[in-house]
């Protein structure tokens, strides 16, 4: 059982908000101040495998988290490893309040695609959404290793 399946027991102090099916947490190892994680309560390895019935709730909750960060910090960069370099094998969306563009760094990682395969990296900034399929074998924490400045 991974740590995100045990949030109520082990990470309750990091919970900022929750819905019936999702948690919003302060990241325990933040890349910068305000780094949040949006995590499904049900174990799922990546958001592309999320039960489609939960998408509306997920999108509304994500929008609320974005607005919270915009009010407190700035528009967030959003990414998900999608089983490509995850350090915890449970879906989790990172929300990083920053004005730094990391899109050029992502081109080192993979090729933009409309139909992602698994593994993938999902990236979102100001409603621009891209999936990247890795160019090479990925390693855990790949994204944080190859995006300097965080």
Residue pairs with C-beta under 8 A, 6 or more apart in sequence:
2 43
2 88
2 89
2 90
3 10
3 11
3 88
3 90
4 11
4 39
4 43
4 88
4 90
4 92
5 43
5 90
7 14
7 15
7 23
7 25
7 39
7 41
11 25
11 28
14 25
14 26
14 27
14 28
15 23
15 24
15 25
16 24
16 25
16 26
16 36
17 23
17 24
17 61
17 64
17 65
18 24
18 41
19 57
19 61
20 41
20 57
21 40
21 41
21 42
21 54
21 57
21 58
22 38
22 39
22 40
22 41
22 54
22 57
22 58
22 61
23 37
23 38
23 39
23 41
24 36
24 37
24 38
24 39
24 61
24 65
25 36
25 37
25 39
26 35
26 36
26 37
27 35
27 36
27 37
27 94
31 94
31 96
31 144
31 150
32 96
32 97
32 98
32 150
33 73
33 97
34 69
34 72
34 73
34 76
34 96
34 97
35 94
35 95
35 96
35 97
36 65
36 69
36 76
36 94
36 95
37 92
37 93
37 94
37 95
38 58
38 61
38 62
38 65
38 92
38 93
38 95
39 90
39 91
39 92
39 93
40 47
40 50
40 54
40 58
40 90
40 91
42 51
43 90
44 50
44 51
44 90
44 91
45 83
45 89
45 90
45 91
46 80
46 81
46 82
46 83
46 86
46 91
46 118
46 120
47 58
47 80
47 82
47 91
47 93
47 122
48 82
48 116
48 118
48 120
49 91
49 118
50 58
50 91
62 78
62 93
65 76
65 95
66 75
66 76
66 78
66 95
69 75
69 76
69 95
69 97
70 76
70 97
72 97
73 97
74 97
74 98
74 99
75 97
75 99
75 125
75 126
76 95
76 96
76 97
76 98
76 125
77 95
77 96
77 98
77 100
77 102
77 123
77 124
77 125
78 93
78 94
78 95
78 96
78 122
78 123
78 124
78 125
79 93
79 94
79 96
79 121
79 122
79 123
79 124
79 143
80 91
80 92
80 93
80 94
80 121
80 122
81 119
81 121
81 142
81 143
82 116
82 118
82 119
82 120
82 121
82 122
82 131
83 89
83 118
83 119
83 120
84 110
84 118
84 119
84 120
84 121
84 134
84 138
84 142
85 119
85 121
85 138
85 139
85 140
85 141
85 142
85 143
86 92
86 140
87 140
87 141
93 122
96 150
98 150
100 149
100 150
101 125
102 123
102 147
102 149
102 150
103 123
103 125
103 130
105 146
105 147
105 148
106 121
106 123
106 130
106 132
106 147
108 135
108 146
109 121
109 132
109 134
109 135
109 142
109 143
109 146
110 120
110 121
110 132
110 133
110 134
110 135
111 132
111 133
111 135
112 130
112 131
112 132
113 120
113 131
113 132
113 133
114 131
115 131
116 122
116 131
116 132
116 133
117 133
119 133
119 134
119 138
120 131
120 132
120 133
120 134
121 131
121 132
121 134
121 143
122 129
122 130
122 131
122 132
123 129
123 130
123 131
123 132
124 130
139 145
144 150
